[in-house]
């Protein structure tokens, strides 16, 4: 990376690791550590490791902040990591994929891919010197090497499509009529109408269909259209629900 930011931030899922989180902090002269912890603290066994990490960070002069999300939900984890990256976007960000669960590791990489345009973002894998011999103990010890990981861009919908998806996702049962969607979309500037007033309604539907409905339904598979009586309803799909969970 070029134009190295002077403030260095690490993001790491909290699991049963200490060295794989704290040693890279020392190696990179980190200023801040974001830990991604399980949101159900009563169901989380990582508390002792959190305290050990805090003690090491205090010695290193590293600020510790904690974000919470369900460690079993990849989309909630992506959203949490993405939010941290966006908050720290002006700093140099290291994302540690080695310290938590497999779901969290995948979430870390996907968050980096979604935010590929963030120039100061670097995911890495911390390779330990040795692993624990028994379960229930710290998982590994020492650091043999830190391996930089490549990121490939994940295509995401255009902002106007995400704005439309947000409107649908916030409706009761996550569905709404095309008539209501057309009205809101015009009010929020998601679609624009260039027509005479007498053709306004027809032009509004045409713009909605071409610029919003078609790409969300055909290209992204985030919505489906259902006809009930005289109305056509826009309904969010499972893919749309997942996308809304971490992209919006």
C-alpha positions in Angstrom: 0.0 0.0 0.0 1.0 3.6 -0.6 0.4 6.7 1.4 0.5 4.9 4.7 -1.8 6.4 7.3 -0.1 7.4 10.5 -2.8 5.8 12.6 -2.9 2.0 12.5 -6.1 0.1 13.3 -6.5 -3.7 13.6 -9.8 -5.6 13.4 -9.9 -9.1 14.8 -12.7 -11.5 15.8 -12.5 -12.5 19.5 -12.1 -16.2 20.0 -9.7 -18.4 21.9 -6.6 -16.6 20.7 -4.2 -14.1 22.3 -0.9 -14.2 20.5 -2.4 -14.2 17.0 -4.1 -10.9 17.9 -1.5 -9.2 20.1 1.8 -10.0 18.4 0.7 -8.5 15.0 -0.3 -5.4 17.0 3.3 -5.1 18.2 4.8 -5.9 14.7 2.8 -3.1 13.0 3.0 -0.6 15.9 -0.8 -0.5 16.0 -2.7 2.3 17.7 -6.1 0.7 18.1 -7.7 -2.7 18.2 -11.3 -3.4 17.3 -12.5 -6.8 18.6 -15.6 -8.4 17.2 -17.3 -10.2 20.1 -20.3 -12.5 20.2 -23.4 -10.4 21.1 -24.7 -13.0 23.6 -22.1 -12.7 26.3 -23.7 -15.3 28.6 -23.2 -17.8 25.8 -19.6 -16.8 25.0 -16.6 -18.6 26.5 -14.0 -16.0 25.2 -14.2 -13.7 28.2 -10.8 -14.9 29.8 -9.1 -14.2 26.4 -10.6 -10.8 26.2 -9.0 -9.9 29.6 -5.6 -11.2 28.5 -5.8 -9.3 25.3 -6.7 -6.1 27.1 -3.7 -6.5 29.5 -1.3 -7.0 26.5 -2.8 -4.0 24.7 -2.3 -1.8 27.8 1.4 -2.8 27.8 1.6 -1.9 24.1 -0.4 1.4 24.5 -3.1 0.1 22.1 -6.6 1.3 22.5 -9.2 -1.5 22.6 -12.8 -1.1 21.3 -15.4 -3.8 21.1 -18.2 -4.4 18.5 -20.8 -7.0 19.1 -22.6 -9.3 16.6 -23.9 -12.8 16.4 -20.8 -15.0 15.6 -23.1 -17.5 13.9 -24.5 -15.0 11.4 -22.2 -14.3 8.5 -24.3 -11.3 7.4 -24.4 -9.7 10.8 -20.6 -10.2 11.1 -20.0 -8.6 7.7 -22.2 -5.7 8.6 -20.3 -5.1 11.9 -16.9 -5.3 10.2 -18.0 -3.1 7.3 -19.3 -0.5 9.8 -15.9 -0.5 11.6 -14.0 -0.2 8.3 -16.1 2.7 7.2 -15.6 4.4 10.6 -11.9 4.0 10.3 -11.6 4.6 6.6 -9.1 7.5 7.0 -6.7 5.2 8.8 -4.5 2.2 7.9 -6.6 -0.9 8.6 -5.4 -4.4 9.1 -8.1 -7.1 9.2 -7.0 -10.3 11.1 -8.8 -13.4 9.7 -7.1 -15.9 12.0 -8.4 -15.3 15.4 -12.1 -16.2 15.4 -14.4 -18.8 13.9 -14.5 -19.9 10.2 -17.7 -17.9 9.8 -16.0 -14.8 11.1 -13.0 -15.3 8.9 -15.2 -15.5 5.9 -17.1 -12.4 7.0 -13.8 -10.5 7.4 -12.7 -11.4 3.8 -16.2 -10.6 2.4 -16.2 -7.2 4.1 -12.8 -6.4 2.6 -14.1 -7.4 -0.8 -17.2 -5.3 -0.5 -15.1 -2.3 0.5 -12.3 -2.9 -2.1 -12.2 0.8 -2.9 -10.8 1.5 0.6 -7.1 2.0 -0.3 -5.7 1.5 3.2 -7.3 -1.9 3.9 -5.2 -5.1 4.3 -6.5 -8.5 5.4 -3.9 -10.9 6.7 -3.6 -14.4 8.2 -1.4 -14.8 11.4 0.3 -18.2 11.2 1.1 -19.5 14.7 4.3 -21.2 15.7 2.5 -24.0 17.4 -1.0 -25.2 18.3 -2.4 -26.2 21.7 -2.3 -29.9 22.5 -5.6 -30.0 24.3 -9.1 -28.6 23.6 -10.4 -25.8 25.9 -7.0 -24.1 26.1 -5.6 -21.1 24.1 -5.7 -22.4 20.5 -2.2 -21.5 19.5 1.0 -19.8 20.6 3.4 -17.4 19.0 3.5 -16.1 15.5 5.6 -17.8 12.8 4.5 -15.5 10.0 1.9 -13.0 9.0 0.6 -13.6 5.4 -1.0 -10.8 3.4 -4.2 -11.9 1.7 -5.3 -10.8 -1.8 -8.8 -9.2 -2.1 -11.1 -9.4 -5.1 -13.9 -6.9 -5.5 -17.4 -8.1 -4.9 -19.8 -6.2 -7.1 -22.6 -4.5 -5.2 -25.8 -2.7 -6.5 -25.7 0.9 -7.4 -26.7 3.3 -4.5 -30.2 3.9 -6.0 -30.9 0.2 -6.0 -29.7 -0.1 -2.4 -31.9 2.9 -1.5 -34.9 1.1 -3.1 -34.1 -2.2 -1.3 -33.9 -0.3 2.0 -37.4 1.1 1.4 -38.8 -2.4 0.7 -37.0 -4.0 3.6 -38.4 -1.5 6.1 -42.0 -2.2 5.1 -44.3 -4.5 7.1 -43.7 -8.1 6.0 -41.0 -6.6 3.7 -43.4 -6.1 0.8 -45.3 -3.1 -0.8 -47.3 -2.3 -3.8 -45.6 -0.9 -6.9 -47.9 2.1 -6.7 -46.5 3.0 -3.2 -43.0 2.2 -4.2 -43.2 4.5 -7.3 -44.5 7.4 -5.2 -41.8 7.0 -2.5 -39.0 6.5 -5.1 -39.9 9.7 -6.8 -40.1 11.7 -3.6 -36.7 10.4 -2.6 -35.1 11.1 -6.0 -34.5 7.4 -6.7 -36.3 7.8 -10.0 -36.8 10.9 -12.1 -39.7 11.7 -14.4 -39.4 13.7 -17.6 -42.9 13.9 -19.0 -46.0 16.0 -19.3 -48.2 16.1 -16.2 -51.0 14.2 -17.9 -48.6 11.2 -18.5 -46.9 11.5 -15.1 -48.3 8.4 -13.5 -47.5 6.2 -16.5 -44.0 7.7 -16.9 -43.4 7.1 -13.2 -44.2 3.4 -13.4 -42.1 3.1 -16.5 -39.1 4.7 -14.8 -39.6 2.5 -11.7 -39.8 -0.7 -13.8 -36.8 0.1 -16.0 -34.4 1.6 -13.4 -35.3 -0.2 -10.2 -37.6 -3.2 -10.5 -35.9 -4.8 -13.5 -32.3 -4.8 -12.1 -33.4 -5.8 -8.6 -35.5 -8.6 -9.9 -33.6 -9.9 -12.9 -30.0 -9.0 -12.3 -29.7 -9.2 -8.5 -32.6 -11.6 -7.6 -33.3 -9.4 -4.5 -37.1 -9.0 -5.2 -40.0 -10.8 -6.8 -43.3 -9.4 -8.1 -46.6 -10.9 -7.1 -50.0 -10.0 -8.5 -52.8 -9.9 -6.0 -56.1 -8.7 -7.3 -55.5 -5.5 -9.2 -52.2 -4.7 -7.5 -48.7 -5.8 -8.1 -46.7 -6.3 -4.9 -42.9 -6.0 -4.6 -41.6 -8.7 -2.2 -38.1 -9.0 -0.9 -36.4 -12.4 -1.5 -34.1 -14.4 0.8 -31.2 -13.1 -1.2 -32.5 -9.6 -0.8 -32.9 -10.0 2.9 -29.3 -11.2 3.2 -28.0 -8.3 1.1 -30.1 -5.8 3.1 -28.6 -7.1 6.3 -25.0 -6.2 5.5 -25.2 -3.7 2.6 -27.7 -1.2 4.0 
